[in-house]
Amino acid sequence: MPRLLALILASCFGLTPLFAQNDLATELLNKLSYRNIGPFRPGCWVVDLAVPEQPQIEHLYTIYVATRNAGLYKSSNNGTTWTSVFNHPDVHSLGAVAVAPSNANVIYLGTGDSYYARSSYSGNGVHKSSDGGKTWTHCGLPESQHIGKILIHPKDPNTVYVAAMGHLFGPNPERGVFKSIDGGKTWQKSLFISDNTGIVDMTMDISNPNVIYAAAYEKYRHPWTLITGGKETGIYKTTDGGKSWKKLSQGLPSGELGRIGLDVCRGKPNVVYAVIENINLRDPFPAEIKADSAAGLSPQKREIGGEVYRSDDAGASWRKTNRMEDNVGGKAAYSFNTLRVDPQDPQKVYVTGLNLQHSYDGGKTWKGIEWTDTSKIFPEAFGDVRTLYIDPFNPQRMLLGSDGGLQLSYDGGKTCDYYDNIPGGEIYAIGVDMEEPYNIYAGLQDHDSWKGPSNAWSGEITLENWVPVGGGDGMYNQIDPSNNRWVYNEEQFGNHIRLDQWTGERKNIAPRRPGSQKPYRWNWSPPIRLSPQSVHRVHRGGSAAAFTGSGRYLAGNQSRFDHQ
């Protein structure tokens, strides 16, 4: 304590030497304590789910929930309470979790967001717990960065396979399928395509664990654009535990392909399904030709879109099951396209997307492709579904993970319960105003923008203290420092809003170029700032830097934005 006091006094009088400045910052930060003040908007992006297969009490009551940016949570009482069991300071994001079928205490955790979006963060490889999540060991593969799937041998918890996508924004060699036979101490690269193509998904025939199917994914993400697929995307199979692999092709599409999701029917392992984002072009449908004509365009070709393929001979041959008109998966397939087959009924198939899309006739007809489809399952669940667990012993028991958190169903998705007690959330950015006490503004992924106080009359900040100030994917919030009546915030892709907190009026003031000029292009979360010289000047960043000289009084007149 005397050392800390001396450093503080020295800094106050300008006597702190350069070598001591880092010590001062570290000691001051170490003395801080933190409390959770919100926002108390339940739910966050769930990337993967795991449930032990045995013993029965573990199978029925233990759940692991891997979140994109809030760590790994465990419940031992079927969701009544949750414990954070992995929240590593060096790992911001998770991608996959798996529990050894033969030992409920052995858990493997793959780090790095496995949905490869603009806002995805990388990880540092694989972590392992041998005591049910109490302690963890780092097992390597640090440059894999994004791990999409982990498979564990059904009888040997030391034999594990990892699907690694590699670096998101550039090429690197540590990608592909990696195998360990010593519990993660060492790894062998089992399948490698190229420095630009990783493995996004895998599935295993547990009746013969030497049989594994892997989905290779060629994808290029740059700060300015996204190339969602390539010719190296495809499905591979091994029958010898990864010693050799064969690319499957009979009946499958070729050319430019995007993300693929795979699954084997556990009770009938010769049945294998794949959902494939086919980005090759097709001729437009009649309704699309009509829409093009109304827009003054000649008929435009479109991407084929999401297709489902089925094999009844363990991958030797495939056939397309869905109608051409059904874009299965559909929305941003590079960030969804997880497929699950009912472990006992090969006719029941599920694909993640805006909803949980489902087919009960082997992929011929699909429900839930559109948000408004009243026949969709999990009808009350939050959308943007990312992952699904189906109980192999009771397929009516399902766990669904989405951007809204975790849902549980005991009737195959007809009804569901929502777990609102997992304390997770993704905040894009924080803003503050100059009130006394000051207020905090938080933009949450898929959960709006919120305002809450830094203190409250009762001495604690609770649910009722937070109010929404923006919609969509909440992002940046900038508040007029001279009068917090005016809030400037944004939603995804530059939807720029000015909020009057006195009246509740919201106006879209996103800058637009006049006439026939090409419109501005915005990234997912473009920056917005108020000028420190003039609070009436609002700056935006996109394909050009845009600003207005009178932001407070800008009543939807976008032409008053200039660019530089």
C-alpha angles and dihedrals in degrees: 000000000000089000091052092048091049091052092049093049092046091052092049091057095041093251099119110121117224093248090058098049093082090048090053093050093047095048093046092050092047090056093055121100124204135214131189110250099166151195086232095206103138123230139040139192110300114202103181145359133209133188125182115245095211153071096033096237090054091046093053100041111023120087130172117202118192112199127198096240109357101070131241121316128197131198122191095182103054094271102314088121134006134209126201103233100170122033102141116185092221095050118068100172141034132209112177142007131191135179119210108252091218098045122033092198095062114087129172119199125196116204131211125061109286097201096071098217129156090265096047119130126207129240136210103245133266130350126191135201124194096183105057096276100312094115134013139206125202108235102190136245091122095165094052084085096175120048116186105178142013124197124191125197108255093232105024117055091191093064109080137160125207127199107211124189095188126209114359099210101037148009124287136157100234096088136098130059116334124191131199126188096181102060096273099310091117133013135209121203101236103175126020126171105172143310089272100046126068136175115264103178143010138185132191136212097229092195086063108019092188087074112084132161120207132191115217116205126198109195137154123204120184128173089253103038148005128230102198100198151352147196094277091065110108150118123276131190135199126192097181103058096272101313090118135010135202125203111232118221116147107118094356124117121256135200122050110008133171134199119344128202121199140192140167122215102244095210094044106028096182086072111085127172132199132187110205130190101222108199095178112116128256135185115270123262118243092261090051092050088053091050091049091050092051088054092051094252134128114242108295126210117238136202113268090236131195117003131179120215128190131200122195095182103058095273100313091118135008139198132197112246108184130076117259089242093059111086095197111202090006108162114087092326092192086069100040129020098122111153129200130184123205103258092225104030117049091194093069113081131171131196126188122232137107085337131006097273115207143187125193097186103062096280099307098115127025135204128196099033090125122053091230094054104125092197094065119118122240085035095176096044125113111260132240093073113202108172143010134200119199118193105241091211097042112022091187086073109081135170117203125195121197141152085280096058131249132345128186127203131183096184104056095274099309088119132005145188123227124222105220093168101078104106098219134129140151117228116193096189144349129225133181136197131213099249124125106273092021121236127230123221120202129187111209128200107257090343107087130244119296138196125208137163126256087225137011137205092257093052093247134078116228141167096286092057094067124081130180118250100173143017142227117029099353112224134151120009119192119185127200102251092209095051123010090204087095121066123178113198139153145214130210120315095015103300094163118200134186114205126200102208092195097058102018091236115153123196129186106230099169109150117249130185114241128249121345096342116127111268123247115267119224132197120227094272109015116189123257125191139173114227114252088215095052123016088201092066116087120194124202129186123214136112082330131018107255129192141169127213095213109035097156094060098034101125101187095301097137093177088074089072114095128194133220 
